[in-house]
Amino acid sequence: MTTNKKSGIYVHIPFCVRKCNYCAFLSGLSDEAARESYVDSLCREIRIRGANGNDESLGAFDSVFFGGGTPSLLSAEQIDRLLRELRRNFNIENGAEITMESNPATLSADGLKGYRAAGVNRLSMGVQSMNDAILQRLGRIHTSDDVIRDIKLAREAGYDNINLDLMFAVPGSTPETTLTDLSAICELKPEHVSFYSLQLEEGTGFFDEFERGELEELPDEIDRAMYHAGCDYLVQHGYEHYEISNFCRTGRESKHNLKYWDMSPYLGLGLGASSYIGGRRIVNVSSMDKYLRLVAKGISPIAEAHENSEHDDVSEAVFTGLRKSEGIRYADILGSYDEFWEYYSDVRDEVRRYERDGKLIITREGLRLTEAGIDISNGIMALFV
């Protein structure tokens, strides 16, 4: 397994204005006092984890990612405070990619300038659709006009690296509305686009509707038609398809998200955050009360830790690596073509069948999914687990 990769930091901000109908993320409502209390606790956790000798294996960091929830509910001063604390306790490189997720309608000109002055240099906006009726059905708080306004404000504030999230196969959408969304998105000229399908997950409003028979999932063939039409559209408009759900202008890949797909180490901070450090998968507690109590006592708020076996690392590297359009290189995982296929000799014949069916491309250097293979990617990836 390739080592000496740069590390990343993920900071979870578990607050939102309103829970969207599709959202299963760890997030909820808050007021200013709750957000300030949480930022205080995050700063304590940063100091606790920074003083933990085990984290020295992380080395230098070249990405920080504020995710949520809606991190743009924090003030610029709070983001600045968190970044200062991170820099004091960890070796964050000059020029590191620092991303903040945000929702349209939670941004302002002054706030965007303040985030930029604090060091945020990549903005990720949860647009989801440019159709106001679909946005309302999703439970979003913004309109398409809010998106256009906030992109303009972000450009004026100096952001030259913006991602826009777009969801397809949602209630009320059609192949036509999806292409209309993509056309509107491309007019805004983001450097990066995340394009992904609605997933029904337990605990969401949509899942409850589905169980009551009030919501019908789009047929898989329509979902896949939307996906491939969207991929073609984005590629035709100058975006590189570098991961199953992600597209970018040349050189604008998400440095942080690539860490999840190439087994780079990362440190997760905040409620329910996950880490991958020194071959260990670590998860923080998901109870806010427990999180606040533990860090107040100077205790790292870890709920569980799993020591990866060699097979865990190998199978995870293949599973996540195949999400990338370039696929995996044997040299990064098991050294060579012969070593890799000796390790996976029990599934080699089945893998070759996928190759014959045009789902996989296998070379002496590595393997990758074809466009047709993406549609059944989970089944192919499962062979290596």
Long-range contacts (C-beta under 8 A, 24 or more apart in sequence): 1-263, 1-313, 1-314, 1-317, 1-332, 1-333, 2-263, 2-331, 2-332, 2-333, 4-59, 5-259, 5-262, 5-263, 5-264, 5-265, 6-59, 6-60, 6-61, 6-62, 6-63, 6-93, 6-264, 7-58, 7-59, 7-60, 7-61, 7-62, 7-259, 7-264, 7-265, 7-266, 7-267, 8-61, 8-62, 8-63, 8-64, 8-65, 8-255, 8-256, 8-259, 8-264, 8-265, 8-266, 8-267, 9-61, 9-63, 9-64, 9-65, 9-86, 9-90, 9-92, 9-266, 9-267, 9-268, 9-269, 10-65, 10-67, 10-256, 10-266, 10-267, 10-268, 10-269, 10-273, 10-274, 11-42, 11-64, 11-65, 11-66, 11-67, 11-71, 11-82, 11-86, 11-269, 11-270, 11-273, 12-67, 12-68, 12-69, 12-268, 12-269, 12-270, 12-271, 12-272, 12-273, 13-38, 13-66, 13-67, 13-68, 13-69, 13-70, 13-71, 13-73, 13-74, 13-101, 13-270, 14-38, 14-68, 14-69, 14-270, 14-271, 14-272, 14-288, 15-68, 15-69, 15-70, 15-73, 15-74, 16-68, 16-69, 16-70, 16-73, 16-103, 17-70, 17-73, 17-103, 17-106, 17-141, 18-139, 18-141, 19-139, 19-205, 20-138, 20-139, 20-140, 20-205, 21-137, 21-138, 21-139, 21-204, 21-205, 21-206, 21-209, 22-138, 22-139, 22-167, 22-170, 22-198, 22-199, 22-200, 22-201, 22-204, 22-205, 22-206, 23-139, 23-204, 24-201, 24-202, 24-203, 24-204, 25-68, 25-69, 26-69, 26-271, 26-272, 26-286, 27-68, 27-69, 27-70, 30-73, 35-73, 35-74, 35-78, 36-78, 37-292, 38-270, 38-271, 38-288, 38-292, 39-74, 39-78, 39-81, 39-82, 41-291, 41-292, 41-295, 41-296, 42-82, 42-85, 42-269, 42-270, 43-81, 43-82, 43-85, 44-295, 44-296, 44-298, 45-269, 45-270, 45-295, 45-300, 45-301, 46-82, 46-85, 46-86, 46-89, 46-90, 46-269, 47-85, 47-89, 48-295, 48-298, 48-299, 48-300, 49-89, 49-267, 49-269, 49-300, 50-88, 50-89, 50-90, 51-89, 52-300, 54-277, 54-278, 55-267, 55-277, 57-265, 57-277, 57-278, 58-90, 58-265, 58-267, 58-277, 59-91, 59-265, 60-91, 60-92, 60-93, 61-90, 61-91, 61-92, 61-93, 61-96, 61-267, 62-92, 62-93, 62-95, 62-96, 62-97, 62-255, 63-96, 63-97, 63-98, 63-99, 63-255, 63-256, 63-259, 64-92, 64-96, 64-97, 64-98, 64-99, 64-256, 65-98, 65-99, 65-101, 65-256, 65-257, 66-99, 66-100, 66-101, 66-120, 67-101, 68-101, 69-101, 70-101, 70-102, 70-103, 70-106, 70-126, 71-100, 71-101, 71-102, 72-100, 72-101, 72-102, 72-103, 72-106, 72-107, 72-111, 72-115, 73-106, 75-111, 75-114, 76-110, 76-111, 76-113, 76-114, 76-115, 76-117, 76-118, 77-114, 79-114, 79-115, 79-118, 79-120, 80-114, 80-117, 80-118, 80-119, 83-118, 83-119, 83-120, 90-267, 97-121, 97-122, 97-161, 97-254, 97-255, 97-256, 98-122, 99-123, 99-124, 99-163, 99-254, 99-256, 100-124, 101-125, 101-126, 102-126, 102-150, 103-140, 103-141, 103-142, 104-142, 104-143, 104-146, 104-147, 104-149, 104-150, 105-141, 105-142, 105-143, 105-146, 105-150, 106-141, 107-150, 107-153, 107-154, 108-153, 109-153, 109-156, 109-157, 112-150, 112-153, 112-154, 112-156, 112-157, 112-159, 113-157, 113-158, 115-157, 116-157, 116-158, 116-159, 121-159, 121-161, 122-159, 122-161, 122-162, 122-163, 122-254, 123-154, 123-159, 123-161, 123-162, 123-163, 124-162, 124-163, 124-164, 124-165, 124-192, 124-194, 125-150, 125-151, 125-154, 125-162, 125-163, 125-164, 125-165, 126-165, 127-164, 127-165, 127-166, 127-185, 128-165, 128-166, 128-167, 128-170, 129-166, 129-167, 129-170, 129-173, 129-177, 129-181, 130-180, 130-181, 130-184, 130-185, 131-172, 131-173, 131-177, 131-180, 131-181, 133-172, 134-170, 134-171, 134-172, 134-173, 134-177, 137-170, 137-171, 137-172, 138-167, 138-170, 139-205, 144-184, 147-188, 148-188, 151-188, 151-190, 160-191, 161-191, 161-192, 161-252, 162-190, 162-191, 162-192, 163-190, 163-191, 163-192, 163-193, 163-194, 163-254, 164-188, 164-190, 164-192, 164-193, 164-194, 165-194, 165-196, 166-193, 166-194, 166-195, 166-196, 166-230, 167-196, 167-197, 167-198, 168-195, 168-196, 168-197, 168-198, 168-223, 168-226, 168-227, 168-230, 169-197, 169-198, 169-217, 169-218, 169-222, 169-223, 169-226, 169-227, 170-198, 171-198, 171-206, 171-215, 173-218, 173-226, 175-222, 175-225, 175-226, 175-229, 178-226, 178-229, 178-230, 179-229, 179-230, 179-233, 182-230, 182-233, 182-234, 183-233, 186-233, 186-234, 186-237, 191-248, 191-249, 191-252, 192-246, 192-247, 192-248, 192-249, 192-252, 192-253, 192-254, 193-234, 193-239, 193-246, 193-247, 193-248, 194-245, 194-246, 194-247, 195-227, 195-230, 195-231, 195-234, 195-245, 195-246, 195-247, 196-245, 197-223, 197-226, 197-227, 224-375, 227-374, 227-375, 228-371, 231-371, 240-325, 241-325, 242-324, 242-325, 242-326, 243-323, 243-324, 243-325, 244-323, 244-374, 244-377, 258-324, 260-320, 261-320, 261-321, 261-323, 261-324, 262-317, 262-320, 262-321, 262-324, 262-332, 263-313, 263-316, 263-317, 263-320, 263-321, 279-307, 279-308, 279-313, 280-305, 280-306, 280-307, 280-308, 281-305, 281-306, 281-308, 282-306, 314-343, 314-384, 315-384, 315-385, 318-381, 318-384, 319-381, 319-384, 319-385, 322-367, 322-368, 322-369, 322-377, 322-380, 322-381, 322-384, 323-377, 324-368, 325-368, 326-368, 327-361, 327-366, 327-367, 327-368, 327-369, 328-366, 328-367, 328-368, 329-365, 329-366, 330-365, 330-366, 331-365, 337-364, 337-365, 344-383, 344-384, 347-383, 347-384, 350-383, 351-380, 351-383, 354-380
